[in-house]
Amino acid sequence: MPDAFDDKDREFVINQARELGVRFIRMWFTDILGFLKSFAITIEELENALYEGHLFDGAAIQGFARIEESDMFAHPDPTTFCVLPWRPQDGGAVARMFCDIKDPDGNPYESDPRYVLRRTRESAAQKGFTCYAGVEYEHYYVEAPEQPIETLDRGGYFDLTPLDIASDLRRETVLNLEKMGIGVEYSHHEVGPSQHEIDLRYGDALTMADNAMTYRLVVKEVAMRHGVYATFMPKPLSEENGNGMHTHLSLFQGSANAFHDPEKPGGLSDTCQAFISGLLKYVPEMTLVLNQWVNSYKRLVPGFEAPAFVTWAHKSRSDLIRIPSTRKGMESDTRIELRSPDSACNPYLSFACMLAAGMAGIEEGLPPVPAVEENVFEMSEEKRKKQGIRRLPGSLHEATLLAEGSDFLRGVFGDQLFDKFIENKKLEWEPYRAHVSDFELNKYLSIL
């Protein structure tokens, strides 16, 4: 797969770095779980890195190379060059670039999450489609990453509390993101105490994944500088809402929104209906990717505004997929919102799965699935069964079993990454399964 940039892009970055007084460049990439990895090079090494890549040892990176094939090369993407605004300027500015990982022969590394998304995006492009994504990120601010958890406020949805330090945290976060060229639509206090949401302006799927990784780091950096901690843990507080990453998706063919058709019910095209059907068909198998932690499944339960059933609707917020309202005359805004991903997923692999599932629905010619406009949580189990409504996996173990048998997920990931991902999730489940929790001790110790 050829790079999307050329020598002019590389030379532009070299000149920009010199003009801006950049001294160090951080090379960013992610492991299979979505943890940001980084090493720094000096300005003197930039040109060679841009043209030849930079050697590093991949053996210690989660899901990357084995010991006997540990040499890897990080090839920086010049279109992602950006100065880090929070770094001190004395001694020279610090910039970052996202990297594509390649083997010593120059071939893309099959287990690089960014490559998986690139490959999926290219497959859709060959069929004439460009995928755009926008995300609504939720997180909590806490005094420290320790128990008992101490939040900063008791505010609720859209609340503005007096002397609310989090308002300043959000403001500083947004300003830093905008300095880095990452658009923000709006930010606000969420439902949980000290829970907040910042919505990133939509972009193509790969750019949005890069922005999502940058966003999570900026949120944590700003919080740390104010002496507090930001967490994207899916469910840090038992009795409060979890942290979601609601994802808005649309497909374009050239400048036309392929999801919109004014002649169809609700303005949703046949392409959009097939895309929704693909997501609904494959989402149970890819839930392990969208919700990859043991803790993720504490969020996907009734009563906390997160989906638990495989349904879609035009308006209802209890469904897995909903159709956000668009303003009159703004048909290009037509999109779908997938509400199950949590804030701690790997955005590269998650977006790849979403796009691949939707495209599979189009390619397989899947028929429309009836919308479920009533509150699916309030339905009887008998009624849900009669309508063929399935549940999302209820635990990491259940999600792993579904994913392990998924030819769809293996096709998206490739054999090497697929096997590593499944193995990692099994290793996470085993100690959790054997752990005796405070809940069990408090409930059973004195009565059994």
C-alpha positions, 0 to 999 in steps of 0.5 A: 500500500503506497504512502499518501505523501511524497517528498514535498511533504517531507521537505515541508516538515523539515523546513517547518521544524527548523523555522519553529525552532524544534529540537526534539521530535516524538515518534508516536505509535500504538500497541494493539491495546491502544496504548500510546508509545513514543520515542524521541529523536533530535532535529538532526535525525529528522530527515533520515527518519522521514526518508528511511524510518527509524529503527527500534526494538519491537519485542517489548511492545504489546502485540508486536514482534517476537524476540527473534524478529524484533527489529522494526522501523517507525516511518513518521507520517509527515502530514501529522507533524505538530508542535506540542503546545504544552512543552516548554520552549526553552531549549527548543520546541518539541513536535510529534508525528504519528508513525507507520510501522514497517519491517526491515524490508519496508513492508507494512507490519501486519500487527500495526493498528494504524496499518489495519485501519489504513488497509480497511480504509483503502478497501472502502476507497476502492469501492468509491467510499470515504468514511468520516468519523466524529467522536464524543469522548467522556472522562472523569476527573478525580483527585488521584488514581487511588481508592477511595475515588474522590471526584472534584464535584457533584455536578450533573448533565450540563451543570456549571458549578461555582468555582468548578476547576473542571471548566478551566481544565476543559477550556485549557484542553480545548485550547491545546487541541485547537493549537494542534489543529484538532477541531472541537465542536463543544464540551460540557459536564456529563451526567456523572459527578466530575464526568465531562465530555469533549466532542471532536469535529469529524474527519476522515477515519484515520485522521480521527483515530490520530486525533483521538489518541492525541486527545486522550494524552492532552486531557491527561497532561492538562489534568496533571498540570493542575494536580488532578487525574483524568481517567478514561476507565470505562466504569470507574464508579459503580453507581454512576454512568460509564465513559463512552466514546460515541462514534458518528459515522458517515460515508461519502462518494466524492462530495455526496453523502451516501447515507442520505436519500430524500426519497427514502423514509427518514432520509436514509439511503439504501446504502445507509440501511445496509451499513446499519445492517452490517454493523448490527450483524457483526457488532457482537463479534467485534464488541471485544474490540470496542469494549476490550477491558474486563471493566468495560462490561460494567458499563454495558448494563441497563440503567446507565445510558449505555446500550445492552441490546443490538438495536437501532432507532431514529430517536431513542437513546437506549439503542445501540445505533441512533440517527442524530437529527440534522438541520433543515437543508443540511443533508450532508450531516446525515450520519449514524451514531454507534453508542457502544464503544467506550473511551478506553478502546483502541480507536484504530482497530475500533474504526477499522471494525466499524467500517469493515462491518458497515461495508460488509453490510453493503457488499452482502446486500443485507436487507434493512433491519426494523428500527426499535423506537420504544425503550428496549430496556423496558420490554419484556424478555419475551417481547425482545425474543419475539422480535429477535433482539440480541444482547451484547456480550455481557462479559469479557469472557463472552466477548472473547469467545464470540470474537475467537470464532469470528471469520469477520474479525480475523479478516479485518485484523489478519491472522497474526494480529487476531491471534495476539489480540485473542491471546491477550484478552484470555490472559486478562480474563483468567486472573480476573476470574480467580480474583475475590472482590470486595463485593463478594467478601462484603456480601457472603463472608458473614452469611456463608 
